[in-house]
């Protein structure tokens, strides 16, 4: 059970990490804009998520891989919002990190998570090839990272992501009309990050 002081420390550490991740995302986006609202938002969001993650994790074996996945997804969401691209360096490094962390902290889940990484990758790759332009290959690689980190729970996480994306699309359609909504290309990485966070923090 975390104390008030440890929760505050986790929030402060999360805010610092969030700011560092925002700076790293800026570098990956081929630019390092001055500190502003995006950096402040990143710090506040990470500061709020960090105590929730500490509370939801039952052990270090769960905490470390989950925190690493959230870091990867946080950077992916920021770069996707900024450039509509998810760098290969991020998805490739993230996939290797998830495989290594699972082998180190949760070796009993290694086979399951590897298989689910292949499963979601194959499904999204088929969807991307069936409808060129509708789904980016960066998104395809990012779901493989999620599969490698969450295993069977990745299906739930991706399901949440698609649901949240559909709700946002419906809200845009209601506000601006269906024709405008169909013309809007929403980045998927922020929704994948949100779906994964919900699954890890509140999935039990």
Backbone as numpy.savetxt, mean C-alpha at the origin, in Angstrom:
# Nx Ny Nz CAx CAy CAz Cx Cy Cz
-0.11 -4.85 26.10 -0.95 -3.66 26.10 -0.07 -2.41 26.10
-0.28 -1.54 25.13 0.54 -0.34 25.03 0.06 0.71 26.04
1.01 1.41 26.62 0.69 2.51 27.53 0.51 3.79 26.73
0.00 4.84 27.40 -0.19 6.12 26.72 1.13 6.68 26.20
2.20 6.50 26.97 3.50 7.01 26.55 4.04 6.25 25.34
3.82 4.94 25.31 4.30 4.15 24.18 3.49 4.44 22.92
2.19 4.71 23.09 1.36 5.09 21.95 1.83 6.43 21.38
2.13 7.37 22.28 2.62 8.67 21.83 3.96 8.53 21.13
4.83 7.67 21.66 6.14 7.44 21.03 5.96 6.82 19.65
5.02 5.87 19.53 4.76 5.23 18.23 4.24 6.25 17.24
3.36 7.15 17.71 2.83 8.18 16.82 3.92 9.12 16.34
4.81 9.51 17.25 5.90 10.41 16.89 6.85 9.73 15.90
7.19 8.47 16.18 8.06 7.73 15.27 7.39 7.57 13.91
6.09 7.27 13.91 5.37 7.14 12.65 5.39 8.43 11.85
5.24 9.57 12.53 5.26 10.86 11.84 6.61 11.11 11.18
7.68 10.78 11.90 9.02 10.96 11.35 9.23 10.04 10.14
8.79 8.79 10.27 8.91 7.85 9.16 8.08 8.31 7.97
6.87 8.80 8.24 6.01 9.28 7.17 6.66 10.42 6.40
7.30 11.33 7.12 8.00 12.43 6.46 9.17 11.92 5.62
9.90 10.94 6.16 11.03 10.36 5.41 10.54 9.64 4.16
9.43 8.92 4.28 8.88 8.21 3.12 8.40 9.19 2.05
7.84 10.30 2.46 7.40 11.32 1.50 8.59 11.89 0.73
9.70 12.11 1.44 10.91 12.61 0.77 11.45 11.58 -0.22
11.39 10.30 0.18 11.88 9.24 -0.70 10.98 9.12 -1.93
9.67 9.24 -1.73 8.74 9.20 -2.86 9.01 10.36 -3.81
9.36 11.52 -3.27 9.69 12.67 -4.11 10.92 12.39 -4.97
11.90 11.73 -4.38 13.10 11.38 -5.15 12.77 10.39 -6.27
11.92 9.40 -5.97 11.54 8.43 -6.98 10.70 9.06 -8.08
10.05 10.18 -7.76 9.22 10.88 -8.75 10.04 11.86 -9.58
11.38 11.74 -9.49 12.29 12.59 -10.26 12.15 14.07 -9.89
11.88 14.31 -8.66 11.82 15.69 -8.19 11.70 15.70 -6.69
12.21 16.74 -6.07 12.13 16.86 -4.63 11.51 18.22 -4.29
10.16 18.28 -4.35 9.51 19.55 -4.08 9.73 19.99 -2.64
9.56 21.27 -2.40 9.73 21.78 -1.05 8.69 21.19 -0.11
9.04 21.15 1.15 8.12 20.64 2.15 6.84 21.48 2.14
5.71 20.78 2.11 4.44 21.49 2.05 3.33 20.63 2.59
2.15 20.79 2.02 0.97 20.09 2.52 1.10 18.57 2.38
1.73 18.11 1.28 1.87 16.66 1.10 2.74 16.06 2.19
3.82 16.75 2.55 4.69 16.26 3.60 3.97 16.26 4.95
3.21 17.33 5.22 2.47 17.40 6.48 1.42 16.30 6.55
0.71 16.09 5.43 -0.29 15.03 5.38 0.34 13.66 5.62
1.51 13.44 5.01 2.21 12.16 5.17 2.59 11.93 6.62
3.08 12.96 7.27 3.49 12.83 8.67 2.29 12.54 9.57
1.19 13.26 9.34 -0.01 13.06 10.16 -0.59 11.66 9.95
-0.69 11.24 8.69 -1.26 9.93 8.39 -0.42 8.81 8.99
0.89 8.87 8.77 1.77 7.83 9.32 1.77 7.86 10.84
1.68 9.05 11.41 1.62 9.16 12.86 0.36 8.55 13.44
-0.73 8.58 12.68 -1.98 7.97 13.13 -1.97 6.45 12.95
-1.35 6.00 11.86 -1.34 4.56 11.55 -0.39 3.79 12.45
0.73 4.38 12.80 1.76 3.67 13.57 1.24 3.09 14.89
0.52 3.86 15.73 -0.01 3.26 16.97 -1.03 2.15 16.70
-1.85 2.33 15.65 -2.82 1.30 15.30 -2.13 0.01 14.90
-1.04 0.14 14.15 -0.28 -1.04 13.74 0.35 -1.71 14.95
0.90 -0.92 15.86 1.51 -1.49 17.07 0.47 -2.21 17.93
-0.74 -1.66 17.98 -1.81 -2.27 18.77 -2.33 -3.56 18.13
-2.38 -3.57 16.78 -2.96 -4.72 16.09 -1.99 -5.89 15.97
-0.69 -5.61 15.97 0.31 -6.68 15.82 0.44 -7.45 17.13
0.41 -8.77 17.02 0.52 -9.61 18.21 1.97 -9.87 18.60
2.89 -9.67 17.68 4.29 -9.94 17.97 5.17 -9.20 16.96
6.47 -9.21 17.21 7.42 -8.61 16.28 7.37 -9.33 14.93
7.07 -10.63 14.96 7.00 -11.41 13.73 5.91 -10.87 12.81
4.85 -10.30 13.36 3.80 -9.68 12.56 4.10 -8.21 12.28
4.66 -7.53 13.26 4.84 -6.09 13.17 5.82 -5.69 12.08
6.96 -6.35 12.01 8.01 -5.93 11.07 7.58 -6.08 9.61
7.08 -7.27 9.17 6.65 -7.37 7.78 5.49 -6.44 7.45
4.55 -6.28 8.40 3.41 -5.40 8.15 3.86 -3.96 7.99
4.76 -3.52 8.84 5.27 -2.15 8.74 6.02 -1.94 7.43
6.79 -2.94 7.02 7.53 -2.83 5.76 6.58 -2.74 4.58
5.50 -3.54 4.59 4.53 -3.48 3.50 3.86 -2.11 3.45
3.47 -1.58 4.60 2.83 -0.27 4.62 3.77 0.81 4.10
5.05 0.69 4.40 6.03 1.66 3.87 6.09 1.61 2.35
6.15 0.41 1.81 6.19 0.24 0.35 4.92 0.81 -0.28
3.77 0.49 0.29 2.50 0.95 -0.26 2.35 2.46 -0.13
2.86 3.02 0.96 2.80 4.47 1.17 3.57 5.18 0.06
4.77 4.71 -0.21 5.59 5.32 -1.26 4.93 5.13 -2.63
4.40 3.92 -2.87 3.74 3.64 -4.15 2.54 4.56 -4.36
1.77 4.78 -3.29 0.59 5.65 -3.41 1.00 7.07 -3.76
2.04 7.58 -3.10 2.48 8.94 -3.36 3.03 9.10 -4.78
3.84 8.14 -5.22 4.40 8.25 -6.57 3.32 8.08 -7.64
2.35 7.21 -7.37 1.26 7.01 -8.33 0.40 8.26 -8.43
0.14 8.91 -7.31 -0.62 10.15 -7.33 0.14 11.26 -8.06
1.45 11.28 -7.89 2.27 12.35 -8.46 2.53 12.14 -9.95
2.84 10.91 -10.35 3.31 10.66 -11.72 2.48 9.64 -12.49
1.50 9.01 -11.83 0.72 7.91 -12.42 1.62 6.74 -12.81
2.72 6.58 -12.09 3.63 5.47 -12.29 4.08 4.93 -10.94
4.38 3.62 -10.93 4.94 2.99 -9.74 6.30 2.44 -10.15
7.39 2.97 -9.63 8.73 2.57 -10.10 9.02 1.09 -9.91
9.70 0.51 -10.89 10.09 -0.90 -10.79 11.03 -1.14 -9.61
11.85 -0.13 -9.30 12.76 -0.27 -8.15 11.98 -0.48 -6.86
10.83 0.16 -6.77 10.01 0.03 -5.57 9.32 -1.32 -5.50
8.68 -1.73 -6.59 7.96 -3.00 -6.57 8.92 -4.18 -6.51
10.03 -4.11 -7.26 11.00 -5.19 -7.22 11.65 -5.32 -5.86
12.08 -4.19 -5.31 12.68 -4.21 -3.98 11.67 -4.62 -2.92
10.43 -4.15 -3.07 9.39 -4.51 -2.11 9.08 -5.99 -2.12
9.05 -6.58 -3.31 8.78 -8.02 -3.40 9.88 -8.83 -2.74
11.12 -8.47 -3.03 12.25 -9.18 -2.41 12.24 -9.01 -0.89
11.89 -7.81 -0.45 11.84 -7.55 1.00 10.76 -8.38 1.67
9.58 -8.49 1.05 8.49 -9.27 1.63 8.85 -10.76 1.71
9.49 -11.26 0.67 9.90 -12.66 0.67 10.94 -12.91 1.76
11.92 -11.99 1.87 12.97 -12.15 2.87 12.43 -12.02 4.28
11.54 -11.05 4.52 10.99 -10.84 5.86 10.09 -12.00 6.29
9.35 -12.57 5.34 8.53 -13.73 5.65 9.41 -14.92 6.01
10.46 -15.13 5.24 11.38 -16.23 5.54 12.05 -16.06 6.89
12.30 -14.81 7.28 12.98 -14.53 8.53 12.05 -14.56 9.73
10.87 -13.94 9.60 9.99 -13.78 10.76 8.83 -14.78 10.79
8.34 -15.19 9.63 7.18 -16.09 9.57 7.40 -17.18 8.53
8.42 -18.01 8.70 8.75 -19.00 7.66 7.64 -20.00 7.38
6.76 -20.22 8.34 5.67 -21.16 8.12 4.68 -20.69 7.06
4.68 -19.39 6.75 3.75 -18.85 5.75 4.43 -18.61 4.40
5.69 -18.96 4.29 6.45 -18.62 3.08 5.83 -19.21 1.81
5.48 -20.48 1.84 4.94 -21.13 0.64 3.60 -20.54 0.26
2.72 -20.37 1.25 1.39 -19.80 0.97 1.50 -18.42 0.36
2.33 -17.58 0.93 2.43 -16.20 0.45 3.06 -16.12 -0.93
4.03 -17.00 -1.20 4.62 -17.03 -2.53 3.58 -17.42 -3.58
2.77 -18.42 -3.24 1.74 -18.87 -4.18 0.69 -17.79 -4.41
0.30 -17.08 -3.37 -0.69 -16.01 -3.54 -0.10 -14.83 -4.30
1.20 -14.60 -4.14 1.85 -13.55 -4.93 1.75 -13.89 -6.41
2.01 -15.13 -6.75 1.89 -15.58 -8.15 0.45 -15.51 -8.62
-0.49 -15.89 -7.75 -1.91 -15.92 -8.13 -2.43 -14.53 -8.46
-2.22 -13.57 -7.56 -2.76 -12.23 -7.81 -2.00 -11.55 -8.95
-0.71 -11.84 -9.08 0.05 -11.29 -10.19 -0.50 -11.79 -11.52
-0.74 -13.10 -11.61 -1.25 -13.68 -12.85 -2.64 -13.14 -13.19
-3.49 -13.01 -12.19 -4.85 -12.51 -12.43 -4.83 -11.08 -12.93
-4.05 -10.22 -12.28 -4.01 -8.82 -12.69 -3.25 -8.63 -14.01
-2.26 -9.48 -14.26 -1.57 -9.41 -15.54 -2.53 -9.75 -16.68
-3.34 -10.78 -16.47 -4.33 -11.15 -17.49 -5.31 -10.01 -17.71
-5.73 -9.35 -16.63 -6.66 -8.23 -16.76 -6.01 -7.07 -17.50
-4.73 -6.81 -17.24 -4.03 -5.72 -17.91 -3.86 -6.00 -19.39
-3.57 -7.26 -19.73 -3.40 -7.62 -21.14 -4.72 -7.64 -21.88
-5.80 -7.99 -21.17 -7.12 -8.05 -21.80 -7.64 -6.65 -22.11
-7.25 -5.68 -21.31 -7.72 -4.31 -21.52 -6.55 -3.35 -21.40
-5.76 -3.22 -22.46 -4.59 -2.33 -22.42 -5.00 -0.90 -22.07
-4.23 -0.31 -21.18 -4.52 1.05 -20.76 -5.43 1.15 -19.56
-6.13 0.07 -19.25 -7.04 0.11 -18.12 -6.35 -0.17 -16.80
-5.24 -0.87 -16.85 -4.51 -1.24 -15.64 -3.02 -1.21 -15.94
-2.26 -0.50 -15.14 -0.83 -0.39 -15.38 -0.06 -1.59 -14.88
1.08 -1.84 -15.52 1.91 -2.97 -15.07 2.51 -2.71 -13.69
2.65 -1.43 -13.32 3.09 -1.13 -11.97 2.09 -1.62 -10.93
0.80 -1.49 -11.24 -0.24 -2.01 -10.35 -0.17 -3.53 -10.26
0.10 -4.16 -11.40 0.21 -5.62 -11.43 1.34 -6.09 -10.52
2.47 -5.41 -10.60 3.61 -5.78 -9.75 3.34 -5.47 -8.28
2.59 -4.39 -8.03 2.31 -4.02 -6.65 1.40 -5.04 -5.96
0.43 -5.59 -6.68 -0.42 -6.61 -6.05 0.38 -7.87 -5.73
1.43 -8.14 -6.51 2.29 -9.28 -6.19 3.02 -9.04 -4.87
3.42 -7.80 -4.62 4.05 -7.46 -3.34 3.06 -7.70 -2.20
1.82 -7.30 -2.40 0.79 -7.49 -1.38 0.54 -8.98 -1.15
0.49 -9.76 -2.23 0.31 -11.20 -2.09 1.45 -11.85 -1.34
2.68 -11.39 -1.60 3.85 -11.95 -0.92 3.88 -11.60 0.55
3.21 -10.50 0.93 3.20 -10.07 2.32 2.02 -10.62 3.11
0.86 -10.74 2.45 -0.36 -11.08 3.18 -0.90 -12.48 2.89
-0.44 -13.11 1.84 -0.94 -14.44 1.53 -2.42 -14.41 1.19
-3.20 -15.29 1.80 -4.64 -15.38 1.51 -5.36 -14.08 1.83
-4.89 -13.36 2.83 -5.51 -12.09 3.20 -5.37 -11.03 2.11
-4.47 -11.26 1.15 -4.31 -10.31 0.06 -5.57 -10.22 -0.78
-6.33 -11.31 -0.87 -7.59 -11.29 -1.62 -8.56 -10.30 -0.97
-8.62 -10.34 0.36 -9.48 -9.41 1.10 -8.98 -7.98 0.91
-7.67 -7.78 1.01 -7.09 -6.44 0.87 -7.38 -5.86 -0.51
-7.19 -6.66 -1.54 -7.44 -6.18 -2.90 -8.94 -5.95 -3.11
-9.75 -6.81 -2.50 -11.20 -6.61 -2.58 -11.62 -5.28 -1.97
-11.08 -4.96 -0.80 -11.35 -3.66 -0.18 -10.89 -2.53 -1.09
-9.71 -2.69 -1.69 -9.17 -1.64 -2.57 -10.10 -1.37 -3.74
-10.58 -2.42 -4.37 -11.47 -2.27 -5.52 -12.80 -1.67 -5.10
-13.28 -2.06 -3.91 -14.54 -1.50 -3.41 -14.41 -0.01 -3.14
-13.31 0.38 -2.48 -13.10 1.80 -2.20 -12.97 2.59 -3.50
-12.24 2.02 -4.46 -12.10 2.69 -5.75 -13.44 2.85 -6.46
-14.28 1.82 -6.38 -15.60 1.90 -7.01 -16.46 2.97 -6.33
-16.37 3.07 -5.01 -17.14 4.08 -4.29 -16.68 5.49 -4.65
-15.36 5.66 -4.77 -14.84 6.97 -5.17 -15.30 7.31 -6.59
-15.25 6.32 -7.48 -15.71 6.54 -8.85 -17.19 6.89 -8.89
-17.99 6.22 -8.07 -19.42 6.53 -8.01 -19.66 7.94 -7.47
-18.85 8.34 -6.48 -18.99 9.69 -5.93 -18.67 10.74 -6.98
-17.63 10.49 -7.79 -17.27 11.41 -8.86 -18.39 11.48 -9.89
-18.98 10.31 -10.20 -20.07 10.26 -11.17 -21.28 11.04 -10.68
-21.59 10.91 -9.40 -22.74 11.63 -8.85 -22.49 13.13 -8.83
-21.24 13.51 -8.59 -20.93 14.93 -8.49 -20.77 15.60 -9.86
-20.19 14.87 -10.82 -19.83 15.50 -12.09 -20.44 14.83 -13.32
-21.12 13.70 -13.11 -21.73 13.00 -14.24 -20.92 11.79 -14.66
-21.62 10.79 -15.22 -20.97 9.53 -15.59 -19.94 9.72 -16.71
-20.22 10.62 -17.64 -19.28 10.83 -18.75 -17.94 11.33 -18.22
-18.00 12.27 -17.29 -16.76 12.78 -16.70 -16.07 11.70 -15.88
-16.84 10.91 -15.15 -16.26 9.87 -14.30 -15.53 8.83 -15.14
-16.09 8.48 -16.29 -15.45 7.49 -17.16 -14.15 8.02 -17.75
-14.03 9.34 -17.86 -12.81 9.92 -18.42 -11.72 10.09 -17.38
-12.07 9.96 -16.11 -11.09 10.14 -15.04 -10.34 8.83 -14.79
-9.02 8.87 -14.87 -8.19 7.69 -14.61 -7.69 7.77 -13.17
-8.30 7.01 -12.29 -7.91 7.04 -10.89 -6.68 6.15 -10.66
-5.68 6.64 -9.95 -4.53 5.79 -9.62 -4.95 4.69 -8.65
-4.48 3.47 -8.88 -4.91 2.34 -8.07 -4.11 2.18 -6.79
-2.85 2.60 -6.79 -1.98 2.36 -5.64 -2.54 2.92 -4.32
-3.12 4.13 -4.30 -3.68 4.60 -3.03 -4.79 3.70 -2.49
-5.60 3.13 -3.39 -6.66 2.24 -2.96 -6.10 0.90 -2.48
-5.05 0.42 -3.15 -4.40 -0.81 -2.69 -3.78 -0.60 -1.31
-3.21 0.58 -1.09 -2.64 0.88 0.22 -3.73 0.92 1.28
-4.85 1.57 0.96 -5.95 1.67 1.92 -6.54 0.30 2.22
-6.76 -0.51 1.19 -7.32 -1.84 1.40 -6.42 -2.73 2.22
-5.13 -2.65 1.97 -4.17 -3.45 2.74 -4.11 -2.99 4.19
-4.12 -1.66 4.39 -4.07 -1.13 5.75 -5.30 -1.55 6.55
-6.47 -1.48 5.94 -7.70 -1.90 6.63 -7.62 -3.36 7.01
-7.14 -4.18 6.08 -7.05 -5.62 6.33 -6.08 -5.92 7.48
-4.94 -5.27 7.48 -3.93 -5.54 8.51 -4.32 -4.96 9.87
-4.89 -3.77 9.87 -5.16 -3.10 11.14 -6.44 -3.57 11.81
-7.42 -3.98 11.00 -8.72 -4.31 11.56 -9.19 -5.72 11.20
-8.34 -6.47 10.52 -8.75 -7.81 10.08 -8.71 -8.85 11.17
-8.12 -8.53 12.31 -8.09 -9.48 13.43 -6.97 -10.47 13.28
